Amino acid sequence: MRKIAKIISGGAALAALASPALAQNSATATAAGSATIIQPITITKNNDLTFGTIVKPASGTATVAIDGTTGVRTVTGTVAADSAGVSRAVFTVSGEGAQHFSITVPSTFSMAAGTNSLIVTTTNPTGATGLLSGSIGSAGSLSLGVGGSFNLTNATVSGAYTGNFVVTVAYN
């Protein structure tokens, strides 16, 4: 009997040595959470795009343009123009400091006088993106100018032409 007990205990010992170690069946890791809260972005119109009073040409075509950076109006062709009240459209973009944002300005818009219309081509010297002044944790802003131009012929119907365009800004 002792011989059988020795054989059994020896076999058990050999089996324990020959068995592979059990693999670990769980593990843990820690992750951090974070959030950056910023002010909403806003846009406010300060000035409209105003071309002033222009006398249409007796013949041919003229172009009337307002520079989006300087607000200076230029007129090409044989036309006369009154410079009173001329301005580029100016907007103030406000929000969280040091944040990048996109700018969407339509490439054209229509101004109408009754059933007659002029197509204005817009110019945005800032481009498609902007950066608010300041740093995160404080308010930032950026002034944005929009200019435009249109062609004028002797066939253009006289009238007070008006129209609207929408400028959109959004955080990137």
NORJO-V516965 format. One record per backbone hydrogen bond with DSSP energy under -1.0 kcal/mol. NH is the residue of the N-H (numbers start at 0). CO is the residue of the C=O. If there is no record, write none. Layout:
nh=NH co=CO
nh=NH co=CO
This chain:
nh=4 co=0
nh=5 co=1
nh=6 co=2
nh=7 co=3
nh=8 co=4
nh=9 co=5
nh=10 co=6
nh=11 co=7
nh=12 co=8
nh=13 co=9
nh=14 co=10
nh=15 co=11
nh=16 co=12
nh=17 co=13
nh=18 co=14
nh=41 co=93
nh=43 co=91
nh=45 co=89
nh=46 co=89
nh=49 co=86
nh=54 co=79
nh=61 co=151
nh=62 co=75
nh=63 co=149
nh=64 co=73
nh=65 co=147
nh=66 co=71
nh=70 co=66
nh=73 co=64
nh=75 co=62
nh=78 co=76
nh=81 co=52
nh=85 co=82
nh=86 co=49
nh=88 co=145
nh=89 co=46
nh=90 co=143
nh=91 co=43
nh=92 co=141
nh=93 co=41
nh=94 co=139
nh=96 co=137
nh=97 co=131
nh=98 co=95
nh=100 co=129
nh=101 co=169
nh=102 co=127
nh=103 co=167
nh=108 co=119
nh=110 co=117
nh=111 co=161
nh=112 co=115
nh=115 co=112
nh=117 co=110
nh=119 co=108
nh=120 co=148
nh=121 co=106
nh=122 co=146
nh=126 co=123
nh=129 co=100
nh=131 co=98
nh=132 co=140
nh=137 co=134
nh=139 co=94
nh=141 co=92
nh=143 co=90
nh=145 co=88
nh=146 co=122
nh=147 co=65
nh=148 co=120
nh=149 co=63
nh=151 co=61
nh=155 co=152
nh=161 co=111
nh=167 co=103
nh=169 co=101
nh=171 co=99
